[in-house]
Amino acid sequence: MRDAHIDVSDIDREEGEELAKSIARKVLEASERELATIEVMSVHLLREVAPESYDVFARAGDVETEDGLEGTVEASDETVDAVLDLFHPTLIKAVIRDEDEKMIFGRHEYAAMEFSLSEDSYEELKAELTASEAERVQRTE
């Protein structure tokens, strides 16, 4: 497996969120592993940012608390799209795992995003990234 992280710590927060969302979508498309679950944690204010996407999680499983979202739901096209729409400072954690519970893409706070792909999938991803996205991806040795 090829592990990497996304570094957006030195750019505007809104631009960083959009870059991270785009890279995450490309990582998930490049991965040959089946998406199985999405673990989320947020503060309640996230509902105001993207109410429809927030509600997707509230309906998908028992993850809504009085403090926000917390828990794991099944990965589906709808929940994957929703979690990417929820990339915002109030999203504390979003981890997408495969059927073996291994992380494919993880967002732990804004500046701590990582992913894991096979060598072939990593090469496929590199071919899909724009120049500005590619400069943000750093392999973890």
C-alpha positions in Angstrom: 0.0 0.0 0.0 1.1 3.5 -0.7 0.2 6.0 2.2 0.1 9.7 1.6 -1.3 12.9 3.3 -2.7 16.1 2.0 -1.0 19.3 3.2 -3.3 22.4 3.0 -2.0 24.1 6.1 -0.4 27.0 4.3 -3.3 28.1 2.1 -6.7 29.9 2.5 -9.1 27.6 4.5 -11.8 27.7 1.9 -9.4 26.9 -1.0 -7.9 24.1 1.1 -11.3 22.6 1.8 -12.2 22.6 -1.9 -8.8 21.1 -2.9 -9.1 18.4 -0.2 -12.6 17.6 -1.3 -11.5 17.2 -4.9 -8.5 15.1 -4.0 -10.6 12.9 -1.7 -13.1 12.3 -4.5 -10.3 11.2 -6.8 -8.7 9.0 -4.1 -12.1 7.2 -3.7 -12.5 6.8 -7.5 -8.9 5.5 -7.9 -9.2 3.0 -5.0 -9.9 -0.6 -6.1 -11.2 -1.4 -2.6 -14.9 -1.5 -1.9 -16.0 1.4 0.4 -17.8 -0.1 3.4 -18.2 2.5 6.2 -17.9 6.2 7.0 -17.1 7.3 10.5 -18.0 10.9 11.3 -17.6 13.4 14.1 -18.7 17.0 14.0 -20.0 19.8 16.0 -23.7 20.7 15.8 -23.0 23.8 13.7 -22.3 21.6 10.7 -26.0 21.3 10.2 -26.1 25.0 9.3 -23.3 24.6 6.7 -24.9 21.8 4.6 -28.3 20.8 6.1 -29.2 18.3 3.4 -25.9 16.5 3.6 -26.1 16.5 7.4 -29.5 15.0 7.3 -28.3 12.2 5.0 -26.1 11.1 8.0 -28.9 11.6 10.5 -31.1 9.3 8.4 -28.4 6.8 7.5 -27.7 5.6 11.1 -27.8 6.4 14.7 -25.1 9.1 14.5 -26.9 12.4 15.4 -26.3 13.5 19.0 -27.2 16.8 20.7 -23.5 17.9 20.0 -23.5 17.0 16.3 -22.7 13.9 14.4 -20.8 11.0 15.9 -20.7 7.4 14.8 -20.4 5.1 11.7 -22.8 4.7 8.8 -22.7 2.4 5.8 -20.9 3.8 2.8 -23.2 4.4 -0.2 -23.1 6.9 -3.1 -25.4 9.1 -1.1 -23.3 9.1 2.2 -20.0 9.5 0.3 -21.3 12.5 -1.6 -22.7 13.9 1.7 -19.5 13.5 3.6 -17.6 15.3 0.9 -20.1 18.1 1.0 -19.5 18.4 4.7 -15.8 19.3 4.4 -15.8 22.3 6.6 -14.0 23.4 9.8 -16.9 22.0 11.9 -16.3 18.5 10.5 -13.8 17.1 13.0 -13.4 13.6 11.6 -14.4 11.6 8.5 -12.8 8.2 7.9 -13.9 6.1 5.0 -12.9 2.4 5.4 -13.1 -0.7 3.3 -14.8 -4.0 4.1 -11.7 -5.0 6.2 -12.0 -1.8 8.2 -8.8 -0.4 6.7 -8.7 3.3 6.1 -9.0 4.4 2.5 -9.3 8.2 3.2 -9.2 9.9 6.6 -9.8 13.5 7.6 -8.8 14.2 11.2 -9.4 18.0 11.6 -8.6 20.3 8.8 -4.9 19.9 8.4 -4.6 16.2 9.0 -5.9 14.3 5.9 -4.4 11.0 4.8 -5.2 8.2 2.4 -4.0 4.7 1.5 -4.0 3.2 -2.0 -2.3 0.3 -3.7 0.7 1.2 -5.9 -1.4 0.9 -9.1 -4.2 3.0 -7.7 -1.7 5.6 -6.4 -0.2 5.9 -10.0 -3.8 6.2 -11.4 -4.5 9.0 -8.9 -1.4 10.9 -9.8 -2.5 10.9 -13.4 -5.8 12.4 -12.4 -4.6 15.2 -10.1 -4.3 18.8 -11.3 -1.0 20.5 -10.7 -2.3 22.4 -7.7 -3.7 19.2 -6.2 -0.5 17.2 -6.9 1.7 19.7 -5.0 -0.5 19.1 -1.9 -0.1 15.3 -1.9 2.9 14.0 -0.1 3.8 10.4 0.3 4.3 9.0 3.7 7.5 6.9 3.9 
